[in-house]
Amino acid sequence: MKSAYRHAFGVSLLSIALMGLSNEAIAQDASSQNQAQGAGAPVGERGFDDIIVTARKVGEASQSLPITISAFNAEQVKQKVILDVRDLQTVTPGLTISNNQTGGTPVFAIRGTATELGIDGGVALYLNDVPIMNAIGLSTQFYDISTVEVLKGPQGTQFGTNTTGGTLTVRTNLPSPDVEGYVKAGYGNYNRREAEGMINLPVNDVLGFRFAGNWIKRDGYVRNPIAAGGAPDRFANENRYSLRGTMQLASGPVDSVLIVDYFHRNEAPSGTIPTDFGPDAGFGIDLRALGERVGNRKTMYVGADPSGLPRQYYGRAKLFGIEHRVNIDVTDNFKVRNVLGWRKDVIGFSEDTSGLTLTQVNIYKDTKTSQWTDDITFSYSALDNRWRTSVGGFFLLNDKKEGINANVGQSLFLSGAFGFSLPLVIDIHNFERKKFTSKAVYANTEFDITDSLSVAGGFRYNWDRISSEVSASQVSGVLPSFGPNYFPDAQTPCATAALLFYQDRDFGACLGRRGRGFRAPSWNVAVTNKFGPRVLGYAKVSHGYLSGGTNFTIRELPFFQPETTTMMEAGLKADWSIATRPIRTNIALYRGKTKDKQVFVNANYDDGFAAYGVINAARQSVWGIDLDVRFSPFQGLTLDAGYNYIKSKFDKFVIPGLGGNADGKTGATLVTPTDLSGATPAQTPKHQLNVAASYEWPIASTAGKVTTTVSGYYTSKITQTNVFSDYNARFGERFNQVPGYFTANASLNWNQVMGSPLSVQLWVRNLFDKNYLTSRNVQFQAWGYSTATFGAPRTYGINAEYRF
């Protein structure tokens, strides 16, 4: 381990040395570039325009920071057809976004760290300055925005606990001094309709308001020819809207911003489609013999449940948030910043994740979460701003109530495996109330040793506590019960076997309780050097912390431990020129070590109880390269390319025996101990490539501005899950892999048509109609099927926007 760190440190020093050797040449190129820009060029006077980001809680140019950042302004988001948070991976090297197996929630991964089911962190998601609790909340926030920021690597000293992989932040526009606004309408294939608008209303020089909103409705692209018994005729539709109001009060040294947002969603499930059948390990079930059919990316077959009871299929969300941010300039050198946030999420979905007519894994789930956060920062500068420091505190209180009604295994009874031939299932009711509190103090400082050389460091200490109160009930061989049934009733008695593993339990009330506290530091140290006015080199070491937690349904392991990541990184950010044309090259080399890596697992017990939870892998390592290039070879054309190479493996990871009789040794459904040391972690493609070309057509300025943008994204294959049983593997390792694919988007944008306030956009996503997967799920051993979630087919549309 020590030799690995010596090697990484050597790479860092070599990178800095190479920067120094190239200092004179790059500085000379940067100087010539400044004279190369002409009127109307897609660049600023000194090269490409910088995007202002708030990675360190103040506005700074992304090129001036010792952080690997992918940042996009509103125009880039529009031109590259980023309509949904999932589209961000097509423009961000090193960001992987797949699908959760249930509910269709996006799963984010950066540098080998993923935000999975059961794991509440790794990649932290922010709307402005407040962490959000569910990725659905970012789904359609890409309207009236200022920037989208993706920070890579541990960010724990500036943000909350769970940022070992990085952060993703969407920042919205603040009120402006003028009365202005816009209305926008659009239409696309699959009957996609869109409406959007904004109005900005300044009251005076001190007070201003800004209101914005959007609405999207689209038919599903996955057809269901059967569509009976409550099953929809289409899956993967869109039906959502969002509203946002902002008030800014800026008077003297005080700048106060209040942001209120609301998001509403009512859609059919995304559609997990059966792609293959295999005999069930325990009972030899052949689903084809029971009339089930495999589907494809545009078709699945879901009919009426044979019990005669209607099932519901939906994905719903109501998300509400308030942020109050205050900045006070006490003196020229001393500032105070406080961000108070409150969020409330009400999310529910009902679906059968098998995509079958038979009730194999039907889940009805409701989640209600409220969260308070407060982050206060005191900033001070001295020595003519050569020394900059900040200290602060953070508090988070998250209260989550989640109920699940799961009906599983109907085919077992219909096949006569238990002597029945009736539409009966295993009925499981679960409810959990989980409270998570996080308290932290932090300090960050930066000192300019010379005009070009700076050192920086940060430290944060977290005290976290999680407590859980649960209820579990279950019965086999009954008619399915669809709906919000989360507690024991006359049909479904308390599952005392599940509560036996709780030291604090009450069988009469069917409740179990447990809790634990965790604490750990986060820190970073960085050295930066400006080799010229537009050239920055840096080397840093950062250490991040991901809180531990409790397992509800995994009996053998009641708790999982915190995950820590230490990462070394060296980078060079440079703006220079080739034959007087501007080019920007950003490169970063990184190497990281993770201890107690948190990994999501499933288990099944011989009493019919299905479980999921989190275990700790001992050690994981990762190293890679981030490369971003922007080049304007001639007037009007801008080329972008990004590449990420990542090599990650479990250095030591032995999965204990899970399921069966809950002793780790026996049972028909036992997943035997497995040594995954040396394996590639899930959600970690080795190669990712992003390319884009944007051309501004040379037309008269009186006709407006016309640009064409074409972008492409490639990812190599991805391992879907870390735990893949030998039984499932015998049917083919491909069922645990999402194959690599390439997809492309394009847009034609005509702003200020013939000098008018009207702008028009034609856009297309998945230009070549690529057939690709975003996730897979294998249940051969448990229920005899494998499913997949497909990426969207080719979609296209036209938007018209009128500004006033």
KEVO-907647 format. One record per residue (C-alpha): residue in one letter; x, y, z. Coordinates in steps of 0.1 Angstrom, whole numbers, padded with zeros to 4 digits, always signed. Example, Ala and Ser with C-alpha at 12.3 -4.5 7.8 and 13.67 -1.06 7.14 Angstrom:
BEGIN
a+0123-0045+0078s+0137-0011+0071
//
This chain:
BEGIN
m+0000+0000+0000k+0029+0024+0009s+0046+0016-0024a+0014+0025-0043y+0012+0059-0026r+0049+0065-0033h+0042+0057-0070a+0012+0081-0070f+0032+0108-0054g+0059+0103-0079v+0034+0108-0107s+0022+0140-0091l+0058+0154-0088l+0065+0144-0124s+0034+0162-0136i+0044+0194-0118a+0079+0191-0132l+0066+0188-0168m+0044+0218-0162g+0074+0238-0152l+0094+0227-0183s+0066+0238-0206n+0060+0271-0188e+0077+0294-0212a+0062+0278-0243i+0027+0278-0230a+0029+0313-0217q+0041+0324-0251d+0012+0306-0268a-0012+0322-0243s+0001+0356-0252s-0003+0351-0289q-0038+0337-0284n-0050+0369-0268q-0044+0387-0300a-0061+0361-0322q-0097+0367-0313g-0119+0386-0337a-0154+0399-0335g-0180+0373-0334a-0156+0345-0324p-0170+0318-0301v-0144+0328-0275g-0137+0357-0252e-0110+0383-0257r-0084+0362-0238g-0095+0328-0250f-0125+0307-0242d-0148+0323-0217d-0146+0309-0181i-0177+0296-0163i-0181+0309-0128v-0186+0281-0103t-0191+0281-0065a-0171+0249-0057r-0156+0268-0027k-0188+0287-0018v-0177+0319-0036g-0179+0326-0073e-0146+0316-0090a-0136+0308-0126s-0135+0270-0131q-0101+0273-0147s-0086+0289-0115l-0094+0260-0092p-0074+0229-0082i-0104+0207-0088t-0114+0186-0117i-0147+0203-0128s-0171+0198-0157a-0192+0230-0158f-0219+0240-0183n-0238+0273-0188a-0274+0276-0199e-0265+0279-0236q-0244+0248-0236v-0271+0229-0218k-0295+0239-0245q-0273+0232-0275k-0262+0198-0262v-0298+0188-0256i-0296+0182-0219l-0333+0177-0211d-0329+0154-0181v-0304+0148-0154r-0295+0115-0171d-0283+0134-0201l-0254+0148-0181q-0233+0117-0186t-0232+0123-0224v-0213+0156-0218t-0193+0148-0186p-0162+0126-0188g-0161+0102-0158l-0197+0106-0148t-0218+0074-0151i-0256+0074-0147s-0276+0042-0147n-0310+0031-0133n-0320+0018-0099q-0336-0016-0101t-0368-0003-0086g-0385+0031-0091g-0363+0042-0121t-0342+0065-0099p-0309+0075-0115v-0277+0060-0100f-0247+0083-0102a-0211+0071-0101i-0178+0091-0103r-0143+0076-0099g-0155+0042-0087t-0180+0055-0061a-0217+0051-0068t-0249+0064-0052e-0268+0031-0050l-0300+0018-0034g-0294+0017+0003i-0263+0040+0001d-0272+0076+0007g-0241+0092-0006g-0209+0089-0026v-0220+0115-0052a-0239+0143-0034l-0266+0161-0053y-0273+0198-0048l-0300+0223-0060n-0282+0256-0055d-0267+0254-0020v-0289+0227-0004p-0284+0189-0007i-0314+0172-0022m-0326+0138-0010n-0336+0121-0043a-0322+0124-0078i-0358+0127-0091g-0357+0163-0078l-0331+0172-0105s-0349+0155-0133t-0363+0186-0149q-0345+0214-0132f-0326+0224-0164y-0347+0256-0170d-0337+0292-0163i-0304+0280-0149s-0270+0296-0147t-0247+0266-0144v-0244+0229-0139e-0213+0219-0120v-0198+0184-0116l-0169+0182-0091k-0149+0150-0092g-0131+0134-0062p-0137+0138-0025q-0152+0172-0016g-0158+0167+0021t-0142+0198+0035q-0166+0222+0016f-0198+0200+0015g-0216+0176+0037t-0205+0141+0047n-0212+0119+0017t-0190+0132-0011t-0163+0106-0015g-0170+0104-0053g-0179+0141-0060t-0208+0164-0062l-0234+0175-0089t-0250+0209-0085v-0276+0227-0106r-0276+0265-0100t-0306+0286-0110n-0307+0323-0121l-0311+0351-0096p-0333+0382-0102s-0318+0407-0126p-0321+0445-0127d-0345+0447-0157v-0381+0436-0163e-0377+0406-0186g-0390+0372-0193y-0397+0345-0219v-0423+0319-0229k-0414+0287-0246a-0434+0259-0262g-0423+0227-0278y-0435+0195-0295g-0418+0162-0304n-0424+0126-0313y-0442+0103-0289n-0465+0133-0286r-0441+0152-0264r-0454+0186-0253e-0435+0211-0234a-0442+0246-0219e-0418+0268-0200g-0417+0304-0189m-0399+0330-0167i-0407+0365-0156n-0382+0388-0138l-0397+0417-0118p-0374+0442-0101v-0392+0463-0075n-0363+0488-0070d-0326+0488-0068v-0327+0467-0036l-0355+0441-0041g-0363+0418-0071f-0384+0387-0078r-0380+0360-0104f-0405+0333-0112a-0401+0303-0136g-0416+0270-0143n-0419+0242-0169w-0443+0214-0178i-0435+0183-0199k-0458+0155-0210r-0449+0127-0234d-0464+0093-0243g-0443+0062-0233y-0421+0046-0259v-0425+0011-0244r-0458-0004-0256n-0478-0030-0238p-0501-0048-0263i-0520-0067-0235a-0527-0038-0211a-0552-0054-0189g-0559-0055-0151g-0546-0021-0144a-0514-0024-0165p-0509+0007-0187d-0508+0004-0225r-0474+0023-0224f-0445+0025-0200a-0417+0051-0197n-0438+0082-0203e-0433+0117-0189n-0458+0137-0170r-0442+0163-0147y-0440+0200-0139s-0418+0222-0118l-0422+0257-0103r-0396+0281-0088g-0397+0315-0072t-0367+0336-0061m-0366+0368-0041q-0334+0387-0037l-0329+0416-0013a-0295+0433-0017s-0290+0463+0005g-0256+0476+0015p-0235+0448+0029v-0264+0423+0031d-0274+0401+0002s-0304+0379+0010v-0318+0353-0014l-0349+0332-0008i-0357+0303-0033v-0388+0282-0032d-0393+0253-0056y-0419+0226-0062f-0417+0195-0084h-0446+0172-0093r-0445+0139-0112n-0472+0113-0121e-0459+0088-0146a-0460+0051-0155p-0429+0031-0144s-0398+0033-0166g-0403-0003-0177t-0380-0032-0167i-0384-0056-0196p-0378-0094-0194t-0351-0104-0218d-0345-0141-0209f-0360-0169-0188g-0342-0197-0169p-0353-0224-0145d-0357-0213-0109a-0330-0228-0087g-0353-0241-0060f-0384-0252-0079g-0375-0255-0116i-0401-0230-0128d-0403-0224-0166l-0420-0191-0170r-0425-0196-0207a-0446-0227-0199l-0468-0203-0178g-0474-0180-0208e-0448-0153-0202r-0430-0137-0231v-0397-0118-0234g-0399-0082-0247n-0376-0057-0264r-0368-0020-0259k-0402-0009-0273t-0425-0038-0262m-0433-0057-0230y-0463-0079-0222v-0481-0073-0189g-0517-0084-0185a-0542-0089-0157d-0530-0106-0126p-0546-0141-0125s-0559-0134-0090g-0584-0110-0105l-0571-0082-0083p-0561-0051-0103r-0525-0039-0099q-0514-0003-0100y-0485+0010-0121y-0472+0045-0114g-0443+0066-0103r-0453+0097-0083a-0434+0125-0066k-0442+0158-0048l-0410+0176-0038f-0410+0209-0020g-0380+0230-0010i-0370+0263+0006e-0335+0278+0007h-0325+0310+0024r-0290+0322+0017v-0275+0353+0034n-0242+0369+0026i-0230+0397+0048d-0199+0418+0041v-0191+0428+0076t-0159+0445+0064d-0138+0443+0033n-0119+0414+0048f-0146+0397+0069k-0177+0380+0055v-0204+0358+0069r-0225+0333+0048n-0254+0312+0060v-0275+0288+0040l-0306+0274+0057g-0325+0248+0038w-0357+0227+0043r-0369+0200+0019k-0399+0177+0020d-0402+0148-0004v-0433+0126-0009i-0424+0098-0034g-0442+0067-0043f-0442+0040-0070s-0460+0008-0078e-0447-0016-0103d-0438-0052-0110t-0401-0052-0116s-0402-0085-0134g-0422-0069-0163l-0445-0100-0163t-0482-0107-0161l-0476-0130-0131t-0469-0112-0099q-0433-0121-0095v-0418-0090-0077n-0446-0065-0073i-0436-0035-0051y-0458-0008-0038k-0437+0018-0020d-0442+0051-0003t-0414+0074+0010k-0419+0106+0030t-0388+0125+0039s-0382+0158+0056q-0348+0174+0059w-0333+0205+0076t-0298+0218+0069d-0279+0248+0080d-0244+0257+0068i-0227+0288+0083t-0193+0301+0071f-0171+0329+0084s-0145+0341+0058y-0115+0363+0065s-0087+0376+0043a-0055+0394+0052l-0021+0405+0038d-0036+0422+0008n-0058+0391+0002r-0027+0368+0000w-0042+0348+0029r-0078+0336+0027t-0094+0314+0053s-0128+0303+0064v-0143+0284+0093g-0178+0271+0098g-0203+0246+0110f-0229+0223+0093f-0260+0206+0106l-0284+0182+0090l-0315+0164+0103n-0331+0139+0080d-0363+0121+0089k-0374+0093+0065k-0405+0071+0067e-0407+0044+0041g-0433+0017+0036i-0431-0013+0012n-0457-0038+0003a-0441-0066-0018n-0459-0095-0034v-0435-0121-0048g-0433-0156-0063q-0467-0162-0077s-0454-0186-0103l-0443-0209-0075f-0478-0215-0065l-0493-0215-0100s-0469-0242-0110g-0480-0266-0083a-0446-0265-0066f-0463-0264-0032g-0493-0286-0041f-0513-0255-0052s-0524-0243-0086l-0539-0210-0074p-0529-0174-0079l-0511-0171-0045v-0480-0152-0035i-0456-0144-0006d-0470-0112+0009i-0443-0090+0026h-0450-0058+0045n-0422-0036+0057f-0420-0002+0073e-0390+0018+0085r-0385+0052+0101k-0349+0062+0098k-0334+0094+0114f-0300+0107+0104t-0283+0136+0120s-0250+0151+0110k-0230+0178+0127a-0197+0191+0115v-0171+0218+0120y-0147+0228+0092a-0119+0251+0083n-0103+0259+0049t-0073+0282+0042e-0053+0293+0012f-0020+0313+0012d-0002+0328-0018i+0035+0322-0012t+0043+0342-0043d+0023+0358-0070s+0021+0324-0087l+0026+0297-0060s-0001+0290-0035v-0008+0263-0009a-0042+0254+0005g-0057+0230+0030g-0089+0221+0046f-0102+0200+0075r-0137+0189+0086y-0148+0167+0114n-0182+0150+0113w-0204+0135+0141d-0232+0114+0126r-0259+0093+0141i-0285+0071+0126s-0314+0054+0143s-0340+0030+0128e-0374+0017+0139v-0389-0011+0118s-0419-0033+0114a-0419-0065+0093s-0448-0089+0085q-0450-0117+0061v-0472-0147+0050s-0470-0173+0022g-0497-0188+0000v-0522-0160+0001l-0539-0138-0025p-0518-0107-0033s-0526-0075-0015f-0519-0045-0036g-0518-0011-0020p-0504+0008+0010n-0504-0021+0035y-0472-0017+0055f-0480-0031+0089p-0492-0065+0102d-0529-0073+0097a-0552-0103+0100q-0538-0118+0068t-0502-0109+0072p-0488-0115+0108c-0456-0101+0123a-0424-0116+0108t-0408-0124+0142a-0379-0141+0125a-0368-0108+0110l-0370-0090+0144l-0350-0117+0163f-0318-0100+0152y-0328-0067+0169q-0317-0065+0205d-0343-0038+0212r-0376-0055+0200d-0412-0057+0209f-0430-0087+0193g-0464-0074+0206a-0461-0041+0187c-0440-0058+0159l-0412-0033+0162g-0375-0034+0163r-0351-0006+0170r-0314+0000+0166g-0290+0029+0162r-0254+0039+0161g-0231+0069+0159f-0202+0074+0135r-0175+0101+0134a-0145+0108+0112p-0124+0135+0097s-0122+0148+0061w-0092+0168+0049n-0073+0180+0018v-0039+0196+0010a-0032+0213-0023v-0003+0231-0040t-0011+0253-0071n+0012+0272-0094k+0003+0297-0121f+0027+0292-0149g+0012+0320-0169p-0020+0342-0169r-0040+0313-0183v-0020+0282-0171l-0026+0265-0137g-0009+0234-0123y-0018+0217-0091a-0012+0186-0070k-0033+0176-0040v-0043+0149-0016s-0079+0147-0004h-0096+0124+0021g-0134+0119+0022y-0159+0102+0045l-0192+0084+0038s-0212+0077+0069g-0221+0042+0080g-0257+0030+0086t-0281+0003+0096n-0295-0026+0077f-0332-0033+0080t-0337-0067+0063i-0302-0082+0061r-0302-0102+0093e-0265-0112+0096l-0251-0077+0095p-0272-0051+0115f-0248-0023+0107f-0224-0013+0080q-0193+0008+0086p-0183+0042+0072e-0164+0043+0039t-0133+0065+0035t-0115+0075+0004t-0080+0090+0001m-0072+0103-0034m-0041+0119-0049e-0045+0141-0079a-0022+0162-0102g-0036+0184-0129l-0028+0210-0155k-0053+0236-0168a-0041+0256-0198d-0054+0280-0223w-0030+0285-0253s-0031+0285-0291i-0023+0265-0322a-0016+0287-0352t-0032+0317-0334r-0064+0297-0328p-0074+0291-0291i-0072+0257-0274r-0080+0247-0239t-0065+0215-0224n-0073+0203-0189i-0057+0170-0177a-0058+0153-0144l-0042+0121-0131y-0056+0106-0100r-0051+0076-0077g-0073+0066-0048k-0077+0041-0021t-0110+0033-0004k-0114+0014+0029d-0146-0003+0040k-0162+0002+0005q-0200+0001+0009v-0216-0024-0015f-0253-0031-0021v-0264-0067-0018n-0296-0089-0021a-0304-0120-0001n-0332-0145+0003y-0339-0165+0034d-0354-0200+0035d-0385-0187+0053g-0393-0168+0021f-0381-0134+0033a-0364-0113+0007a-0338-0088+0019y-0315-0062+0007g-0288-0041+0024v-0252-0029+0025i-0220-0047+0034n-0184-0034+0035a-0157-0045+0011a-0123-0043+0028r-0104-0022+0002q-0108-0008-0032s-0083+0011-0054v-0088+0033-0084w-0066+0053-0107g-0073+0071-0139i-0070+0101-0163d-0095+0129-0169l-0089+0148-0201d-0109+0178-0215v-0100+0196-0247r-0117+0226-0264f-0104+0239-0297s-0116+0265-0322p-0098+0257-0355f-0114+0286-0373q-0139+0313-0368g-0173+0300-0358l-0164+0264-0350t-0158+0250-0316l-0147+0214-0309d-0150+0197-0276a-0136+0163-0265g-0134+0146-0231y-0120+0113-0222n-0119+0094-0189y-0099+0063-0183i-0105+0045-0150k-0090+0014-0136s-0106+0002-0104k-0106-0031-0085f-0114-0046-0052d-0080-0052-0035k-0097-0073-0009f-0133-0083-0008v-0148-0115+0006i-0186-0115+0007p-0199-0134+0037g-0225-0160+0033l-0259-0144+0032g-0295-0156+0032g-0305-0192+0038n-0308-0199+0075a-0291-0165+0083d-0261-0183+0098g-0238-0178+0068k-0234-0216+0063t-0267-0234+0056g-0299-0231+0037a-0314-0237+0003t-0313-0200-0007l-0278-0193+0009v-0255-0172-0012t-0222-0188-0003p-0192-0168+0007t-0175-0154-0024d-0140-0139-0029l-0143-0109-0052s-0107-0097-0046g-0094-0084-0079a-0129-0079-0094t-0140-0046-0111p-0165-0027-0090a-0200-0021-0104q-0209+0011-0123t-0172+0016-0134p-0166+0017-0172k-0130+0016-0182h-0134+0041-0210q-0157+0070-0215l-0155+0095-0244n-0175+0127-0250v-0172+0147-0283a-0191+0177-0296a-0189+0202-0325s-0207+0235-0325y-0207+0258-0356e-0220+0293-0358w-0231+0300-0393p-0217+0331-0410i-0249+0350-0417a-0258+0386-0413s-0263+0398-0378t-0297+0412-0387a-0309+0377-0395g-0300+0365-0360k-0276+0338-0348v-0277+0302-0362t-0257+0274-0346t-0255+0237-0352t-0243+0214-0324v-0236+0176-0327s-0224+0157-0297g-0216+0120-0291y-0210+0098-0261y-0193+0064-0258t-0190+0042-0227s-0173+0008-0225k-0191-0021-0208i-0202-0018-0171t-0206-0045-0145q-0241-0041-0131t-0238-0056-0096n-0209-0067-0075v-0227-0098-0062f-0235-0123-0090s-0242-0158-0079d-0226-0189-0094y-0260-0202-0103n-0268-0171-0124a-0234-0171-0139r-0240-0205-0153f-0266-0190-0176g-0241-0164-0188e-0219-0137-0174r-0235-0113-0199f-0265-0110-0177n-0244-0090-0152q-0230-0067-0178v-0243-0036-0195p-0226-0036-0230g-0208-0005-0242y-0225+0018-0266f-0222+0050-0286t-0251+0075-0289a-0253+0110-0304n-0274+0141-0300a-0279+0171-0323s-0295+0205-0324l-0301+0234-0348n-0306+0267-0329w-0317+0300-0345n-0317+0328-0319q-0334+0361-0326v-0349+0351-0359m-0345+0379-0384g-0338+0403-0355s-0370+0394-0336p-0374+0383-0300l-0382+0348-0313s-0358+0318-0311v-0363+0284-0325q-0346+0251-0318l-0347+0217-0336w-0333+0189-0315v-0328+0151-0317r-0315+0127-0291n-0301+0093-0299l-0296+0105-0334f-0288+0070-0349d-0316+0052-0329k-0291+0031-0310n-0305+0001-0292y-0287+0001-0258l-0292-0008-0222t-0288+0013-0191s-0292-0014-0164r-0298-0051-0159n-0313-0073-0132v-0309-0111-0129q-0333-0132-0108f-0327-0167-0122q-0318-0181-0089a-0348-0166-0071w-0376-0164-0097g-0363-0175-0130y-0360-0144-0152s-0336-0116-0163t-0347-0081-0170a-0332-0050-0186t-0339-0012-0188f-0333+0002-0222g-0322+0036-0232a-0347+0058-0249p-0350+0054-0287r-0346+0083-0311t-0366+0113-0299y-0368+0147-0316g-0388+0179-0314i-0390+0216-0320n-0391+0245-0295a-0400+0281-0300e-0391+0307-0274y-0402+0344-0272r-0383+0368-0250f-0395+0401-0238
//
